[in-house]
Amino acid sequence: MTPSHLTFERRPHPSPRPTAEREAILAAPGFGRHFTDHMVTIAWTEDRGWHNARLEPYAPIPMDPSNMTLHYGQAIFEGLKAYAQPDKTVAMFRPEVNARRFQLSARRLAMPELPVDTFVEACELLVREDAAWVPQEPEHTLYLRPFMIASENSLGVRPAASYLFAVIATPAGAYFPGGVEPVSVWVSQSYVRAAPGGTGAAKCAGNYAASLIAQAEAAQQGCDQVVWLDAVERRWIEEVGVMNLCFVYGTGSDATIVTPRLTDTLLAGVTRDSLLSLAGELGYATRETRISVEDWQTGCADGSISEVFACGTAAVITPVGQARTADTSWTIADGRPGPVSLRLREALLRRQTGADTDPHGWLHPCT
Ligand SMILES: *Cc1c(COP(=O)(O)O)cnc(C)c1O
């Protein structure tokens, strides 16, 4: 990594939120409803490159009605978390992996690439400044949302000539406050998330906009999440909602964790990657391959599939209890969270919160 040549100007908030108010928010943070006192912004123009890097008070971004993002959707984002550590410091989890994925998303949307170390430094500065906003309760975290939008005003259809990168932060409560609960999933035959050559591997706003109607369809069918199939054969399982999907074949120490292999129609989750690594360390076999809807259903019928779980930064691991298609439905084992899913979940949380050793250097200290 080359060192960042940007110097961040620090403009602290003249009147940060009073302690009592902040503590009231942290007592019941929810998700994405409250934001910390600061944000980090960096501008990019063709002639100056990245410049005007600053830490400043969280505030609206002034925007002209002809801002190109509003019309043509050059908008990408990331999601990662900062965790309170046992020694009272705060650490982010594998931020450089998010930084590299952000570069990939930028390339796909014809946007400028932010250097990895600048991305990480921007996140680190925000966490350090707003460290009082990092929740201390178990499974509570500070969620970081780096994003980039076009900032040029024009209706010309072409990549914008100027961009804004920003990082904001929101305290996040426990995803499963009452204990881990399985979800039901709807296998959508009507909609696809990603097609070969499309933007599926990029974390762009448009992918999310396009997925909402399928999520609504799943809800109409009485399911919690939508399962995405490949766009060509409508047969191979790709993802669930905005998470990756894993299948546990076998049980106990003989379990194998199987997940769809990465293609340009899958989003390469940091959680997916971390779990594959952890699974190996815990003695499970792992395999990245193709899994069809038929494989899933017959595997549950003959008992070869013992557990299925979704994984992503927000919930870490979400067990899948039931699956439905237009024609049929089935239960995964007894429909309850399985031991391998729960063990992996606990192991990853322990790495993230510093309860276990960190052999791969996944934690990035901020304070
Ligand atoms: C963000 C995202 C994921 C999960 O990625 P993590 O890095 O594990 O949070 C999976 N699928 C989609 C479509 C996503 O946008």
The ligand as an SDF file (V2000), in Angstrom:
LIG
                    3D

 15 15  0  0  0  0  0  0  0  0999 V2000
  -23.1150   -6.2640    0.7540 C   0  0  0  0  0  0  0  0  0  0  0  0
  -23.6950   -7.4740    0.1180 C   0  0  0  0  0  0  0  0  0  0  0  0
  -23.4210   -8.7800    0.5810 C   0  0  0  0  0  0  0  0  0  0  0  0
  -22.6550   -9.0740    1.8590 C   0  0  0  0  0  0  0  0  0  0  0  0
  -21.3820   -8.5810    1.8950 O   0  0  0  0  0  0  0  0  0  0  0  0
  -20.6040   -8.4170    3.2820 P   0  0  0  0  0  0  0  0  0  0  0  0
  -19.3120   -7.8210    2.8900 O   0  0  0  0  0  0  0  0  0  0  0  0
  -20.4640   -9.7780    3.8560 O   0  0  0  0  0  0  0  0  0  0  0  0
  -21.4530   -7.5460    4.1450 O   0  0  0  0  0  0  0  0  0  0  0  0
  -23.9310   -9.8530   -0.1210 C   0  0  0  0  0  0  0  0  0  0  0  0
  -24.6960   -9.6700   -1.2180 N   0  0  0  0  0  0  0  0  0  0  0  0
  -25.0060   -8.4360   -1.6720 C   0  0  0  0  0  0  0  0  0  0  0  0
  -25.8530   -8.3050   -2.8820 C   0  0  0  0  0  0  0  0  0  0  0  0
  -24.5140   -7.3050   -1.0260 C   0  0  0  0  0  0  0  0  0  0  0  0
  -24.8120   -6.0980   -1.4930 O   0  0  0  0  0  0  0  0  0  0  0  0
  1  2  1  0
  2  3  1  0
  2 14  2  0
  3  4  1  0
  3 10  2  0
  4  5  1  0
  5  6  1  0
  6  7  2  0
  6  8  1  0
  6  9  1  0
 10 11  1  0
 11 12  2  0
 12 13  1  0
 12 14  1  0
 14 15  1  0
M  END
$$$$
